[in-house]
Each structure stands twice: as structure tokens, then as C-alpha cells.
């Protein structure tokens, strides 16, 4: 796969290129750019399969560069110094990212995911880019949607439509209001870290619920919650008090 690295820091570009050459045999770095404007030219010239794109760059940063692209027909991997808000926006949009300094194992895992994605669907979904940019423009507002990678491709799901998430081995089944569940390759722990705590609560090791769908709490050793669709979900004993406090805060009568 042909790759381009776009990063204003020469040392970062060289370090990443060396790691790709040494540890990612399926990837060939064909060009490097130092800002978004140069990146646009290189993408048009080389038609890469993968673009490693730095976020923070002078003149034109990575996000502004994406806005200028008429067509995104490549796989995108963001590279960034630690920036939690930008990373959260990237994760909600289901893009891959690497935090500098780039870890070799994470690089290999990221490239492996891209190779697998290339077998299943188009590289960059325009709606992914739009979702990412919308989230960034909202600054620190709570996200309204997230992009979900599935076996069939990519789905954009409104968080308000998610009733609960269920662990299925190393996968997660996302149960929705008016459609069948969506099976994704992320673990429940990944979704726990991603979803807003103001709306989602992990009741035990196997389930995260949207607290807006709780109809009532049934007392017991750990207890159970009944959701608006009638589903009963057990609550772990260690999570019971925290959940009750949360429900009381929401003025739900127990």
C-alpha cells in the first residue's frame, strides 16, 4: 500500500518513516509533506492508499486540509501529540490515530486494521469526515453521533438511539430503539471510555445502559434495571449504590 506522511516536524516524519519501513512490510512511504497545502498536492500526485496526517501544523492543519479535499479515497491515520479533546473527536468518528512518539506495536496494529478495512469497504467515508469536523466545531459539546465499524462497513448512530450495549466475547452488540442490534469489533471497555458518563452507565462487566431508557430499578442483592423496552438487566453489587445515587439525582422514583 502506498503511503504519504504529512507532518511539519521533520524528526517526526523521519522517525515514523523508519518504523513503517522496518515493521510494516505491506506499506511503502512514497512521499512526505510538511503542511496541509503540500499534503493536498502530494495526495493529488501520488493517489496514496494511506495518509498519516498530523493534526497540529502551521498554515493549514490536518483538519483544515480535510475540508479542502474534494474526495477522500484513501485510508486515514491521524498522528498527534496528546490532545484528549481531538482524540475523542477522532474516536467518535471511527478514525485511526497514533499518539506521538509513535509506539511500534500500536503502529503495526493500526496498519493491520487498515489492511483489514481495505478488504471490506471504501477507505474514507465522507460522513466520517463531516462527523469529525462537526464535533470539533462544537468545541467541548457532548457528541450527538458516533461512527461504528461493522462487518458490512460503517454506520453512523445517534447516541440517543442507543438503548444499551452488550459484551459478546471481544465484540459489542449495540441495541437500538427502532432497528436490529449492530455488532461491532470494539470491546465494551472501549465504549465505556468513549461514551459520555452523563448518559451511559456500566451496570456490570457485560452491559452499559443508556440511563435515559431506565424505566425502574428492582431491588435485590445487586438489583436489576428495567428498560423502556421491557428488557431486564442485572446490576453488579459493587455498582448498585452508584446507580441508585445517579437515579436519585435524575429524580427517578425508586
C-alpha positions in Angstrom: 0.0 0.0 0.0 1.3 3.5 -0.9 1.6 5.9 2.0 2.2 9.6 2.5 3.3 11.2 5.7 2.2 14.8 6.3 3.8 16.4 9.4 5.5 19.8 9.9 8.2 18.2 12.2 11.0 16.7 10.1 12.2 14.5 13.0 8.7 13.1 13.5 8.4 12.3 9.8 11.7 10.5 9.7 11.0 8.5 12.8 7.6 7.4 11.5 9.0 6.5 8.1 11.8 4.4 9.6 9.3 2.5 11.8 7.0 1.9 8.8 9.9 0.6 6.7 11.2 -1.7 9.5 7.9 -3.0 10.9 5.1 -2.6 8.3 6.3 -4.5 5.2 3.0 -4.0 3.4 3.3 -0.2 3.4 5.6 1.8 1.1 6.1 5.5 2.0 6.2 7.3 -1.4 6.2 10.9 -0.2 6.4 13.3 2.7 4.8 16.7 3.2 5.3 19.4 5.9 1.9 21.1 5.9 -1.7 20.7 4.7 -1.2 22.6 1.4 1.8 20.4 0.4 -0.3 17.4 1.6 -3.1 18.3 -0.9 -0.6 18.4 -3.7 1.1 15.1 -2.8 -2.3 13.3 -2.4 -3.3 14.5 -5.9 0.1 13.5 -7.4 0.5 10.1 -5.7 -3.0 8.8 -5.1 -2.0 7.1 -1.9 -3.7 4.2 -0.1 -2.8 5.6 3.3 -2.2 9.1 4.6 -0.5 9.6 8.0 -1.8 13.1 8.9 -0.5 15.3 11.7 -3.2 17.4 13.4 -1.3 20.4 14.6 0.6 22.1 11.7 1.2 25.7 10.8 -0.6 27.5 7.8 -3.1 24.6 7.3 -3.6 22.0 10.0 -4.8 18.4 9.3 -8.5 19.1 9.9 -8.5 22.1 7.6 -6.7 20.0 5.0 -9.5 17.5 5.1 -12.0 20.3 4.5 -10.2 21.2 1.3 -10.2 17.7 -0.2 -12.9 17.1 -2.8 -12.6 13.4 -2.5 -11.1 11.2 0.3 -10.3 7.9 -1.5 -7.6 6.8 0.9 -7.3 5.4 4.5 -6.5 8.0 7.1 -4.4 7.7 10.2 -4.1 10.8 12.4 -0.8 11.4 14.3 -0.9 13.8 17.2 0.8 14.8 20.4 -1.6 14.1 23.3 -4.7 16.2 22.9 -7.6 14.5 24.6 -10.4 16.5 23.0 -9.1 16.0 19.5 -8.6 12.3 20.2 -12.1 11.9 21.5 -13.5 13.5 18.3 -11.4 11.2 16.2 -12.6 8.1 18.1 -16.3 9.1 17.8 -15.7 9.4 14.1 -14.1 5.9 14.0 -10.8 7.1 12.5 -7.5 5.5 13.5 -4.9 7.6 15.3 -1.4 7.3 16.8 -0.1 9.4 19.7 3.5 10.8 19.4 6.0 9.4 20.0 4.6 6.6 17.9 4.7 3.2 19.6 5.9 0.4 17.2 3.3 -2.1 18.3 0.4 0.4 18.0 1.6 1.3 14.6 1.6 -2.3 13.5 -1.9 -2.8 15.0 -3.2 0.3 13.3 -1.8 -0.7 9.9 -3.3 -4.2 10.3 -6.7 -2.7 10.9 -6.3 -0.5 7.8 -5.4 -3.6 5.7 -8.5 -5.4 7.0 -10.7 -2.4 6.3 -9.4 -2.2 2.8 -10.9 -5.7 2.1 -14.3 -4.7 3.3 -15.3 -1.1 2.3 -14.2 2.2 0.9 -11.3 4.0 2.6 -12.7 7.2 4.0 -16.4 7.7 4.3 -17.4 11.3 3.7 -19.9 11.2 6.6 -17.0 10.3 8.9 -15.2 13.4 7.9 -18.3 15.5 8.4 -19.0 14.0 11.8 -15.4 14.6 12.8 -15.5 18.3 11.7 -18.9 18.9 13.3 -17.6 17.5 16.6 -14.5 19.7 16.5 -16.5 22.8 15.7 -18.8 22.2 18.7 -15.7 22.6 20.8 -16.5 20.6 24.0 -20.1 19.9 23.5 -21.4 16.4 24.1 -21.3 14.4 20.9 -24.7 13.5 19.2 -23.5 10.7 17.0 -20.7 8.2 16.6 -19.4 6.1 13.7 -19.5 2.4 14.1 -17.3 0.0 12.1 -19.2 -3.2 11.2 -18.6 -6.3 9.0 -20.7 -4.6 6.3 -18.9 -1.2 6.5 -19.7 1.9 8.5 -22.8 3.1 10.3 -23.5 6.5 11.9 -25.6 6.1 15.0 -27.3 8.7 17.1 -26.3 8.3 20.8 -29.9 9.0 21.8 -31.0 5.8 19.8 -28.7 3.5 21.8 -30.6 1.6 24.5 -27.8 -0.5 25.8 -24.5 -2.2 24.8 -23.9 -5.8 25.5 -20.5 -7.6 25.6 -20.2 -10.6 23.2 -16.7 -12.0 23.8 -14.3 -9.3 22.4 -17.1 -7.7 20.4 -20.0 -5.5 21.4 -23.7 -5.7 20.4 -25.3 -2.2 20.3 -29.1 -2.4 20.9 -31.0 0.4 19.3 -34.5 1.8 19.6 -36.1 1.1 16.3 -33.7 -1.3 14.5 -31.9 -4.5 15.0 -28.7 -4.7 17.1 -25.4 -3.7 15.5 -22.3 -6.0 16.2 -19.0 -4.1 16.3 -15.4 -5.2 16.8 -14.7 -2.8 19.7 -14.8 -4.2 23.2 -17.3 -2.9 25.9 -14.3 -1.3 27.7 -13.5 0.8 24.6 -17.1 2.1 24.5 -17.1 2.7 28.3 -14.1 5.0 27.8 -15.7 6.7 24.8 -19.3 7.3 25.7 -20.3 10.3 27.8 -20.7 9.3 31.5 -23.6 11.8 31.8 -25.7 9.4 29.6 -24.2 5.9 29.8 -23.6 3.7 32.9 -21.8 0.4 33.1 -24.1 -1.8 35.3 -21.8 -4.9 35.2 -19.0 -6.4 33.2 -21.3 -7.3 30.4 -23.5 -4.3 29.8 -23.6 -0.5 29.5 -27.1 1.2 29.6 -28.4 4.5 28.4 -29.8 5.9 31.6 -32.5 7.8 29.7 -34.1 4.4 28.9 -34.3 3.3 32.5 -38.0 2.7 33.5 -37.4 1.4 37.0 -34.9 -0.2 39.4 -35.8 -3.5 41.0 -34.2 -4.0 44.4 -32.1 -7.1 45.2 -28.6 -8.1 46.1 -27.4 -6.1 43.2 -30.7 -5.3 41.8 -32.0 -5.0 38.2 -32.9 -2.2 35.9 -35.9 -2.5 33.6 -35.5 -0.5 30.4 -38.3 1.1 28.5 -38.3 -1.8 26.0 -39.0 -4.2 28.9 -35.5 -5.7 29.0 -34.3 -6.6 32.5 -30.5 -6.2 33.1 -28.7 -7.2 36.2 -26.7 -4.7 38.3 -23.4 -5.7 39.9 -23.5 -5.4 43.6 -20.5 -3.1 43.5 -22.3 -0.7 41.1 -25.6 -0.7 42.9 -25.1 2.3 45.2 -23.6 4.5 42.5 -26.5 3.7 40.2 -29.1 4.4 42.9 -27.4 7.8 43.6 -27.4 8.6 39.9 -31.1 7.7 39.6 -32.0 9.8 42.6 -30.1 12.7 41.0 -32.2 12.2 37.9 -35.3 12.3 40.1 -36.4 8.8 39.2 -38.6 7.3 41.9 -37.2 4.1 43.2 
